[in-house]
């Protein structure tokens, strides 16, 4: 189970997301489980190289309620609990 604040990325399309609300679902992109980015190692270094604004695209799982922010957006399809995650509307001030 993903924890709030953890970062995951897709090894196929390189999409990168951060968990903003925990759920019990498994994060999937491009048909495979997304990989957890730990605090150490080359993967963490590589995935921190290109950041987008923190108010990026947000997605939510309608089954378990897990929510994520997309940091590096690609064309990969995000899934959780066996279905596509739904994009949340941006907060308008």
Order of alpha helices (4+ residues) and beta strands (2+ residues): beta-beta-beta-beta-beta-alpha-beta-beta-beta-beta-beta
